[in-house]
């Protein structure tokens, strides 16, 4: 097929001109086309050696001394500062620890408490109706805890639903199923105009595109680190608290690690200053230090370059799918407009579950979302244009078979 030869040749030229191609060597990869980094990022090559040192020397030899001598105690804020430039935040506003779910709970309850400091009868939480299920579950629990009603809405409906009753709004930056990128600047401005507090879930955007937390005045944000940040399975999440809100942020999970004097062991709680009040219990050091090593792949890498390649990869994949896959066999759920696209492509396919199994058997790894969605995540740090062309070609062959 001439179109195969043409697209394969173009992929080779695009890979030859890729300014991020050298970063691929910093990962442990094989011949598989790995397009599931939006679920679990690939292993950065520096992590195994670092973990050997953490386990054998820091834990095995230094033992408890490592809390001070190896910097274990300050890891949550130190690693937070490594993540900060990737989401457009100044230092001192991000603390790493706990899961995304736990941090969503802290942020939503904290947001309601912040909103009520200004007075008024703010008794409503708005939540993205298309959100990942856990966010909805947590928002419902937070509403019960704070005496609020919960209103699930499509993100586009939020501006029209805001009122003097709105306390907090929880939104996803990128839809986990379709890859749709929501308007963080515009929606944040609308929430603020109503006197409410904006909470953003960055799980599917951090490490894939510029976020601009400080630039756009986001109040609170949370995110995981095992997708585009490649921190490893179950790696700790993070919480962003804007600097000018930190002295008023009232976490619903006060723990000894967020105490102003953690080793004072006092019965009365006094929150630490700054983002540290977002900490709870003892940090999960092994996974946290694996994340710290993983973040080294970002040294010298600009998020803007990552975004440019992400758009080029997804554009090329959609083009290859149009050329290779029989018309009508799949339908893209991912917006064509760059301003509305994250770093994944979701294709509707009536037998998607079986198709994905067969793709994986042939060395193209994406994932399936019930009932009929094939998801392909494009991590620009290690995915190339040759990978993209091969994935689309194998998809077409699988569907033809």
Secondary structure, 3 states (H helix, E strand, C coil): CHHHHHHHHHHHHHHHCCCCHHHHHHEECCCCEECECCCCCCEECHHHHHHHHHHHHHHHHHHHHHHHHCCCCCHHHHHHHHHHCCCCCCCCCEEECCCHHHHHHHHHHHHHHHHHCCCCCCCEEEEECCCCHHHHHHHHHHHHHHCCEEEEECHHHHHHHCCCCEEEEEEECECCCCCEECCHHHHHHHHHHCCCEEEEECCCCCCCCCCCCCCCCCCEEEECCCCCCCCCCCCCCEEEECHHHHHHCCCCCCCHHHECCHHHCCCCCCECCHHHHHCCCCCCHHHHHHHHHHHHHHCCCCHHHHHHHHHHHHHHHHHHHHHHCCCCCCEECCCCCHHHECCEEEEECCCHHHHHHHHHHCCEECEEECCCEEEEECCCCCCCHHHHHHHHHHHHHHHHC
